[in-house]
Amino acid sequence: KIRNKQSAQESRKKKKEYIDGLETRMAACNAHNQELQRKVSQLEKCNMSLMEQLRRLQAMVMNSSNKPVQAGTCVLVLLLSFSLILFPSLKPFSDTKAS
């Protein structure tokens, strides 16, 4: 009878430790998820801003005169904007590897 009681106590203790560990992991995952959602929101805002800049620059290129210097400069600015849009997507989780 005593051994059965001790075994039951040990079983309850292990179950409690297991559940505590799961709750700790869940809290950490929730915090990490919120941080990732914040980063996604920030990147979406940045992306929208860059897309708007790109639209303006494309309109400038379409409306600009045929001067080669202005066209060349606008093309370079467009390429720079395009690379800024693509660069974050090349390594989207580079700073999360440290965690």
LODOTOR-693196 format. One record per residue: chain; x, y, z of N, C-alpha, C in turn; residue number from 1; residue in one letter. Coordinates in steps of 0.05 Angstrom, whole numbers, always signed. Layout:
REM LODOTOR-693196
{A {X Y Z} {X Y Z} {X Y Z} NUM a} ...
REM end
This chain:
REM LODOTOR-693196
{A {+16 -24 +0} {+0 +0 +0} {+17 +25 +0} 1 k} {A {+38 +25 +16} {+56 +49 +18} {+70 +53 -9} 2 i} {A {+79 +31 -21} {+94 +34 -47} {+75 +45 -68} 3 r} {A {+50 +37 -68} {+31 +46 -88} {+26 +76 -84} 4 n} {A {+24 +84 -58} {+20 +113 -52} {+44 +129 -61} 5 k} {A {+68 +120 -56} {+93 +134 -64} {+94 +135 -94} 6 q} {A {+87 +114 -108} {+88 +113 -137} {+68 +133 -148} 7 s} {A {+45 +135 -136} {+25 +154 -146} {+34 +183 -141} 8 a} {A {+47 +188 -118} {+58 +215 -113} {+79 +222 -133} 9 q} {A {+97 +203 -138} {+119 +208 -158} {+107 +213 -185} 10 e} {A {+86 +198 -192} {+73 +202 -218} {+61 +229 -220} 11 s} {A {+47 +238 -199} {+36 +265 -199} {+57 +287 -201} 12 r} {A {+79 +282 -187} {+101 +301 -187} {+113 +304 -215} 13 k} {A {+118 +281 -228} {+129 +282 -255} {+110 +295 -275} 14 k} {A {+84 +290 -272} {+64 +302 -289} {+63 +332 -285} 15 k} {A {+65 +341 -260} {+65 +370 -255} {+90 +383 -267} 16 k} {A {+113 +370 -264} {+138 +381 -276} {+135 +383 -306} 17 e} {A {+124 +362 -318} {+120 +362 -347} {+102 +384 -356} 18 y} {A {+80 +388 -342} {+61 +409 -349} {+73 +437 -345} 19 i} {A {+88 +440 -323} {+102 +465 -318} {+122 +471 -341} 20 d} {A {+136 +451 -350} {+155 +455 -372} {+140 +463 -398} 21 g} {A {+117 +450 -403} {+102 +457 -427} {+92 +486 -425} 22 l} {A {+82 +494 -401} {+73 +521 -398} {+95 +541 -402} 23 e} {A {+119 +535 -392} {+142 +553 -396} {+149 +555 -425} 24 t} {A {+149 +532 -439} {+155 +533 -468} {+134 +548 -483} 25 r} {A {+108 +545 -475} {+87 +558 -489} {+89 +589 -485} 26 m} {A {+96 +597 -461} {+99 +626 -456} {+122 +637 -473} 27 a} {A {+144 +622 -475} {+167 +631 -491} {+159 +633 -521} 28 a} {A {+144 +613 -530} {+136 +612 -558} {+116 +635 -564} 29 c} {A {+99 +641 -545} {+80 +664 -549} {+95 +690 -550} 30 n} {A {+115 +694 -533} {+131 +718 -533} {+146 +721 -560} 31 a} {A {+158 +699 -568} {+172 +699 -594} {+154 +704 -617} 32 h} {A {+130 +693 -616} {+110 +697 -637} {+102 +727 -638} 33 n} {A {+97 +739 -616} {+90 +768 -615} {+113 +785 -626} 34 q} {A {+137 +778 -620} {+160 +793 -631} {+162 +790 -661} 35 e} {A {+157 +766 -671} {+158 +761 -700} {+135 +776 -713} 36 l} {A {+111 +777 -701} {+89 +792 -712} {+95 +822 -713} 37 q} {A {+108 +832 -693} {+116 +860 -692} {+136 +866 -715} 38 r} {A {+155 +848 -719} {+174 +852 -741} {+161 +850 -768} 39 k} {A {+142 +832 -771} {+128 +830 -797} {+113 +856 -802} 40 v} {A {+99 +866 -782} {+84 +891 -785} {+103 +914 -793} 41 s} {A {+126 +915 -780} {+145 +936 -786} {+156 +933 -814} 42 q} {A {+162 +909 -822} {+172 +904 -850} {+151 +910 -871} 43 l} {A {+126 +904 -864} {+104 +910 -883} {+101 +940 -887} 44 e} {A {+104 +956 -865} {+102 +985 -867} {+126 +995 -884} 45 k} {A {+149 +985 -879} {+173 +993 -894} {+170 +986 -923} 46 c} {A {+159 +962 -929} {+155 +953 -956} {+135 +971 -970} 47 n} {A {+114 +979 -957} {+94 +996 -969} {+106 +1023 -976} 48 m} {A {+123 +1034 -957} {+136 +1059 -962} {+155 +1057 -986} 49 s} {A {+170 +1036 -988} {+188 +1032 -1010} {+173 +1029 -1037} 50 l} {A {+151 +1014 -1036} {+135 +1011 -1060} {+124 +1038 -1069} 51 m} {A {+115 +1055 -1051} {+105 +1081 -1058} {+128 +1098 -1070} 52 e} {A {+151 +1096 -1059} {+174 +1111 -1070} {+180 +1101 -1098} 53 q} {A {+179 +1075 -1102} {+184 +1063 -1128} {+163 +1072 -1148} 54 l} {A {+137 +1074 -1140} {+117 +1083 -1158} {+122 +1112 -1167} 55 r} {A {+130 +1129 -1147} {+136 +1157 -1153} {+159 +1159 -1173} 56 r} {A {+180 +1143 -1167} {+203 +1144 -1185} {+196 +1134 -1213} 57 l} {A {+180 +1113 -1215} {+172 +1104 -1241} {+156 +1125 -1256} 58 q} {A {+139 +1139 -1241} {+123 +1161 -1254} {+142 +1183 -1263} 59 a} {A {+162 +1189 -1247} {+182 +1209 -1255} {+196 +1201 -1280} 60 m} {A {+204 +1175 -1282} {+218 +1165 -1306} {+200 +1167 -1330} 61 v} {A {+174 +1160 -1327} {+156 +1161 -1349} {+151 +1190 -1358} 62 m} {A {+150 +1209 -1340} {+144 +1237 -1346} {+169 +1253 -1352} 63 n} {A {+192 +1242 -1347} {+216 +1258 -1351} {+222 +1262 -1380} 64 s} {A {+239 +1283 -1385} {+247 +1288 -1413} {+266 +1267 -1422} 65 s} {A {+274 +1268 -1446} {+292 +1247 -1458} {+321 +1252 -1453} 66 n} {A {+328 +1268 -1433} {+356 +1273 -1428} {+369 +1248 -1417} 67 k} {A {+391 +1239 -1429} {+403 +1213 -1420} {+413 +1214 -1391} 68 p} {A {+422 +1237 -1382} {+433 +1238 -1355} {+411 +1234 -1335} 69 v} {A {+388 +1248 -1338} {+366 +1245 -1320} {+355 +1217 -1321} 70 q} {A {+352 +1206 -1344} {+341 +1179 -1347} {+360 +1159 -1333} 71 a} {A {+386 +1162 -1337} {+406 +1144 -1325} {+404 +1146 -1294} 72 g} {A {+402 +1170 -1284} {+400 +1174 -1255} {+375 +1161 -1244} 73 t} {A {+353 +1165 -1258} {+327 +1153 -1249} {+329 +1122 -1249} 74 c} {A {+341 +1112 -1270} {+344 +1083 -1272} {+360 +1072 -1248} 75 v} {A {+382 +1086 -1242} {+398 +1078 -1219} {+383 +1079 -1193} 76 l} {A {+367 +1101 -1190} {+351 +1103 -1166} {+330 +1081 -1165} 77 v} {A {+318 +1074 -1187} {+299 +1052 -1188} {+312 +1026 -1180} 78 l} {A {+336 +1021 -1191} {+350 +997 -1184} {+357 +996 -1154} 79 l} {A {+365 +1018 -1143} {+371 +1020 -1115} {+346 +1014 -1098} 80 l} {A {+324 +1026 -1106} {+298 +1021 -1091} {+290 +992 -1093} 81 s} {A {+293 +981 -1117} {+286 +953 -1121} {+303 +935 -1103} 82 f} {A {+329 +941 -1102} {+347 +924 -1085} {+340 +927 -1056} 83 s} {A {+332 +951 -1047} {+324 +955 -1019} {+299 +939 -1013} 84 l} {A {+281 +936 -1033} {+257 +920 -1028} {+264 +891 -1026} 85 i} {A {+282 +882 -1043} {+289 +853 -1043} {+308 +845 -1021} 86 l} {A {+326 +863 -1013} {+347 +856 -993} {+336 +844 -968} 87 f} {A {+315 +856 -955} {+305 +843 -930} {+294 +815 -934} 88 p} {A {+284 +810 -958} {+273 +783 -963} {+294 +762 -968} 89 s} {A {+319 +770 -973} {+340 +750 -977} {+347 +736 -952} 90 l} {A {+347 +750 -929} {+354 +738 -903} {+333 +747 -883} 91 k} {A {+309 +737 -885} {+288 +747 -867} {+291 +741 -838} 92 p} {A {+306 +720 -831} {+309 +713 -803} {+338 +713 -794} 93 f} {A {+355 +730 -807} {+383 +729 -801} {+389 +737 -772} 94 s} {A {+374 +756 -761} {+380 +764 -734} {+366 +746 -713} 95 d} {A {+350 +727 -721} {+337 +710 -702} {+353 +684 -697} 96 t} {A {+375 +680 -713} {+392 +656 -709} {+407 +657 -682} 97 k} {A {+411 +682 -672} {+426 +684 -647} {+409 +675 -623} 98 a} {A {+382 +675 -626} {+365 +666 -604} {+364 +637 -601} 99 s} 
REM end
